Amino acid sequence: MGVTYDKSRMFAVRIVKLYKYLCDEKKEFILSKQLLRCGTSQTWLKQTVRSVKATLRQKSMSP
C-alpha cells in the first residue's frame, strides 16, 4: 500500500482540519459534515488497492 496509503492518510488529516475550521470559524455545519464523511472514507482506497493488485496480477500472468 505504501505511497497510496500515506497520501490518503495525509488527505484525510487535511479534511479533518478543514472540517474543524468550517465549523469553528465559518459556522458551516451541513457542508462540513458531508465533506468530512466523503473525505475520510476508506472505501475508495480499498477499491483502488484491489484494482491495482488485480491489474498487476494480470500483467504478471500474461506472456
Buried (B, 14 or more C-beta within 10 A) or exposed (E): EEEEEEEBEEEBEEBBEBBEEBBEEEEBEEEBEEBBEEBBEEEEBEEEBEEEEEEEEEEEEEE
